[in-house]
Amino acid sequence: MDKILAAAKAIATARRNRTPLAALPPDIAPRDEAEGYRIQRAQHDLLLPHAGAMVGYKIGCTSAVMQRYLDIPHPCGGGVFAKGVHDSGARLAASDYVRVGVECEIAVKLARDLLPTEAPFTAEWVGEAIEAYYPAIEIVDDRYVKWETMGAPTLVADDFFAAGCVLGEAVERTKAPDLLKVAGRAVINGVEAGRGTGADVLGHPHNALAWLANHLAAEGRGLHAGQIVLTGSLVKTVWLKAGDSVTMELAGLGNVQVTFA
C-alpha cells in the first residue's frame, strides 16, 4: 500500500473510532510537513463520508502564545468539515472527542474565489475578498497518546487538532471594527481563561488568511467563495471537561457560546 494512503487510513480510522493516536510507524510517518500535507489531503477524502463536505480551513499557530505552547514557529493549516460547524448556543457531547479544547478566534467567510493563478496574495488583497467576519470558537481535539511527541508533520497530517467550530452572528466586512483592536476573551464557566487581540494573529488576521491562500496556491489549489476560514487563536488553548460552558467575547464582533455536556 502507498505510504501516504496507509498513513491517511491510520489517522482517519483513529479519528472515526475516537482512539488516541500513537506515533505512526517509521515506514509511513511523514518525513516533513510537505509530506504531512499530502497525507492530510488523502485523509480528507477518507473523512468525507463521516464528516460531510469540506467547507473551509483552520489556521493554527498564528499567535506567539500558540507558537510557544506548541513549539512550532510558523502557521499550519487543516480542514473544516460541514458536520463540525455549529451555531452559537450549541450543546455538544464531550464524549464525541478524545480530549476536547476550545480556542477564541476571528473567522471569515469568503465572498469570492482566491485562485492559485492570482498568487502571491497580500493581506490587502485577501481582505477585499471577505464577505463577513464571525466571532468563533474553534473546537480542537487532543486525539493523541501524547501530542508533544508527535511532531509537526504528523499533527499537520491529522488537520492540526481541528475538530470543528461554533460560529456567532455574521458581521459584514464593511461594518466590522478594526480587527487589530478587537479584544477577545475566553470565559469558561463564567471565569476568564485567557485574552488577546486581533493584532496577536500574525500582526493581523488578514495576514493569516494571505498565508493560507499562498500555501494552497503553492500546491495548485485555491480558496472558494462561501468557505469559512478560522484565522487562529487569540488565546492559549483551553482544555475542557464534561459540563463546561464556554463563551468567547470578541469586542465589536459579538459573543459566541457552546456547552459540552
C-alpha positions as CSV (number, residue, x, y, z in Angstrom):
1,M,0.0,0.0,0.0
2,D,1.2,3.5,-0.8
3,K,2.7,5.0,2.4
4,I,0.6,8.2,2.0
5,L,-2.6,6.3,1.9
6,A,-1.5,3.9,4.7
7,A,-0.8,6.9,7.0
8,A,-4.1,8.6,6.0
9,K,-6.0,5.4,6.7
10,A,-4.3,5.0,10.1
11,I,-5.2,8.6,11.1
12,A,-8.8,8.5,9.7
13,T,-9.5,5.2,11.5
14,A,-8.3,6.6,14.8
15,R,-10.5,9.7,14.3
16,R,-13.6,7.8,13.4
17,N,-13.1,5.4,16.4
18,R,-12.1,8.2,18.8
19,T,-9.0,6.2,19.6
20,P,-5.9,8.2,20.8
21,L,-3.3,8.1,18.0
22,A,0.2,6.9,18.8
23,A,3.2,7.9,16.8
24,L,2.9,6.4,13.3
25,P,5.2,3.6,12.4
26,P,8.5,4.9,10.9
27,D,7.8,3.4,7.4
28,I,4.6,5.5,7.0
29,A,5.2,8.6,9.3
30,P,5.6,11.8,7.3
31,R,9.2,12.9,6.9
32,D,8.4,16.6,6.7
33,E,5.5,18.9,6.7
34,A,5.1,18.8,2.9
35,E,4.5,15.0,3.2
36,G,2.2,15.7,6.1
37,Y,0.0,17.9,3.9
38,R,-0.1,15.1,1.3
39,I,-1.3,12.7,3.9
40,Q,-3.8,15.4,5.1
41,R,-5.3,15.6,1.6
42,A,-5.6,11.9,1.4
43,Q,-7.2,11.7,4.8
44,H,-9.8,14.4,3.8
45,D,-11.0,12.1,1.1
46,L,-11.4,9.3,3.7
47,L,-13.2,11.5,6.1
48,L,-15.8,13.0,3.7
49,P,-18.4,10.2,4.3
50,H,-18.1,10.6,8.0
51,A,-17.6,14.3,8.4
52,G,-19.5,15.8,5.5
53,A,-18.3,18.1,2.8
54,M,-15.2,20.2,3.4
55,V,-16.4,23.7,4.0
56,G,-13.2,25.6,4.8
57,Y,-10.0,25.7,6.7
58,K,-8.4,26.4,10.1
59,I,-5.1,28.0,10.6
60,G,-3.1,27.1,13.7
61,C,0.0,28.6,15.3
62,T,-0.7,32.2,14.2
63,S,-0.1,33.8,17.5
64,A,3.0,33.9,19.7
65,V,1.2,32.3,22.6
66,M,0.2,29.3,20.5
67,Q,3.6,29.0,18.8
68,R,5.3,28.9,22.2
69,Y,2.7,26.4,23.5
70,L,3.1,24.0,20.6
71,D,6.8,24.8,20.0
72,I,6.1,25.4,16.3
73,P,7.2,28.8,15.0
74,H,5.0,29.1,11.9
75,P,1.4,28.7,10.8
76,C,-0.1,25.3,9.9
77,G,-3.4,24.6,8.2
78,G,-6.2,22.0,8.4
79,G,-9.7,21.2,7.1
80,V,-13.1,22.2,8.4
81,F,-16.0,19.9,7.6
82,A,-19.7,20.5,7.4
83,K,-20.8,18.3,10.3
84,G,-18.3,20.0,12.6
85,V,-19.8,23.5,12.1
86,H,-22.3,24.6,14.8
87,D,-24.3,27.7,15.6
88,S,-23.8,29.7,18.8
89,G,-25.6,28.1,21.8
90,A,-25.0,24.5,20.6
91,R,-24.9,21.8,23.2
92,L,-22.3,19.2,22.3
93,A,-21.2,15.9,23.8
94,A,-17.7,15.9,25.4
95,S,-17.7,12.1,24.7
96,D,-17.6,12.8,21.0
97,Y,-14.0,13.9,21.4
98,V,-10.9,12.3,22.9
99,R,-9.9,15.5,24.9
100,V,-11.8,18.5,23.8
101,G,-10.5,22.0,23.9
102,V,-11.5,25.4,22.6
103,E,-9.8,28.5,21.1
104,C,-11.0,32.1,20.7
105,E,-10.9,33.1,17.0
106,I,-12.0,35.5,14.3
107,A,-13.5,33.6,11.4
108,V,-14.0,34.9,7.9
109,K,-16.4,33.9,5.1
110,L,-15.2,34.5,1.6
111,A,-17.1,36.5,-1.0
112,R,-15.1,35.2,-3.9
113,D,-12.6,32.7,-5.1
114,L,-8.9,33.2,-4.4
115,L,-7.4,31.2,-7.3
116,P,-3.8,29.9,-7.3
117,T,-3.1,31.8,-10.5
118,E,-3.7,35.0,-8.6
119,A,-0.8,34.4,-6.1
120,P,1.1,35.8,-4.4
121,F,-1.6,37.2,-2.1
122,T,-1.2,40.1,0.3
123,A,-3.3,40.9,3.4
124,E,-4.9,43.8,1.4
125,W,-5.9,41.5,-1.5
126,V,-7.5,38.8,0.6
127,G,-9.2,41.4,2.8
128,E,-11.1,42.6,-0.1
129,A,-12.3,39.0,-0.8
130,I,-14.0,38.7,2.6
131,E,-17.8,38.8,2.8
132,A,-18.2,38.7,6.6
133,Y,-16.5,38.0,10.0
134,Y,-17.7,35.8,12.8
135,P,-16.9,35.6,16.5
136,A,-15.8,31.9,16.6
137,I,-14.9,29.1,18.9
138,E,-12.6,26.6,17.3
139,I,-13.1,23.2,18.7
140,V,-9.9,21.3,19.0
141,D,-9.3,17.7,20.0
142,D,-6.2,16.3,21.6
143,R,-6.6,12.9,19.9
144,Y,-3.1,11.7,20.6
145,V,-1.4,9.4,23.1
146,K,1.0,12.3,23.7
147,W,0.8,15.2,21.3
148,E,4.1,16.6,22.4
149,T,5.9,13.7,20.9
150,M,4.0,13.5,17.6
151,G,6.0,16.2,15.7
152,A,4.6,18.9,13.4
153,P,4.4,16.7,10.2
154,T,2.1,14.2,11.9
155,L,0.0,16.9,13.5
156,V,-0.4,18.5,10.1
157,A,-1.4,15.2,8.6
158,D,-4.2,15.0,11.2
159,D,-5.5,18.5,10.5
160,F,-3.6,20.1,13.4
161,F,-6.1,19.3,16.2
162,A,-9.1,20.5,14.1
163,A,-12.4,19.2,15.3
164,G,-14.9,21.9,14.2
165,C,-16.1,25.3,15.2
166,V,-19.0,27.2,16.7
167,L,-20.0,30.5,14.9
168,G,-21.7,33.5,16.2
169,E,-23.6,36.1,14.2
170,A,-22.0,37.3,10.9
171,V,-20.7,40.9,10.8
172,E,-20.5,42.3,7.2
173,R,-17.0,43.3,6.3
174,T,-18.0,46.9,5.7
175,K,-19.5,47.1,9.2
176,A,-16.7,45.3,11.1
177,P,-14.4,47.1,13.6
178,D,-10.7,47.4,13.2
179,L,-9.5,43.8,13.7
180,L,-6.2,44.9,15.2
181,K,-8.2,46.4,18.1
182,V,-10.7,43.5,18.6
183,A,-10.1,42.2,22.1
184,G,-11.0,38.6,22.7
185,R,-11.8,36.9,26.0
186,A,-12.2,33.2,26.7
187,V,-14.7,32.6,29.5
188,I,-15.2,29.2,30.9
189,N,-18.0,28.7,33.4
190,G,-18.1,32.4,34.0
191,V,-14.3,32.7,34.7
192,E,-11.9,34.3,32.3
193,A,-9.3,31.8,31.0
194,G,-7.4,33.9,28.5
195,R,-7.4,37.1,26.4
196,G,-5.8,38.5,23.3
197,T,-6.4,40.8,20.4
198,G,-6.6,40.6,16.6
199,A,-3.1,42.0,16.4
200,D,-1.8,38.8,18.0
201,V,-2.7,36.8,14.9
202,L,0.3,37.3,12.7
203,G,0.0,41.0,13.2
204,H,-3.5,41.0,11.6
205,P,-5.9,38.2,10.8
206,H,-5.7,39.1,7.1
207,N,-2.0,38.1,7.2
208,A,-3.1,34.6,8.3
209,L,-5.6,34.4,5.5
210,A,-3.0,35.5,3.0
211,W,-0.6,32.8,4.4
212,L,-3.3,30.2,3.8
213,A,-4.1,31.4,0.3
214,N,-0.4,31.4,-0.7
215,H,0.1,28.0,1.0
216,L,-2.7,26.5,-1.0
217,A,-1.6,28.2,-4.2
218,A,1.8,26.6,-3.9
219,E,0.0,23.2,-4.1
220,G,-2.1,24.4,-7.1
221,R,-5.2,24.8,-5.0
222,G,-7.3,27.8,-4.1
223,L,-9.9,29.1,-1.7
224,H,-13.5,29.4,-2.8
225,A,-16.5,31.8,-2.3
226,G,-18.6,30.7,0.7
227,Q,-15.8,28.9,2.5
228,I,-15.1,29.6,6.2
229,V,-11.6,30.2,7.5
230,L,-10.6,30.2,11.1
231,T,-7.7,32.6,11.3
232,G,-6.1,31.4,14.5
233,S,-6.5,31.7,18.3
234,L,-6.1,34.9,20.2
235,V,-5.6,32.9,23.4
236,K,-3.9,29.7,24.5
237,T,-6.0,26.5,24.1
238,V,-8.3,25.8,27.0
239,W,-8.9,22.1,27.6
240,L,-12.3,21.2,29.0
241,K,-14.3,18.6,30.9
242,A,-17.9,17.5,30.5
243,G,-20.3,20.1,31.8
244,D,-18.2,23.1,30.9
245,S,-19.8,26.1,29.4
246,V,-17.8,28.3,27.0
247,T,-18.3,31.9,25.9
248,M,-15.9,33.7,23.6
249,E,-16.3,37.5,23.7
250,L,-14.8,39.5,20.7
251,A,-15.4,43.2,21.2
252,G,-17.1,44.7,18.2
253,L,-17.9,41.3,16.7
254,G,-20.0,39.8,19.4
255,N,-20.1,36.7,21.6
256,V,-20.4,33.0,20.8
257,Q,-21.3,30.2,23.2
258,V,-21.2,26.4,23.5
259,T,-21.7,23.9,26.2
260,F,-20.1,20.4,26.4
261,A,-22.4,18.0,28.2
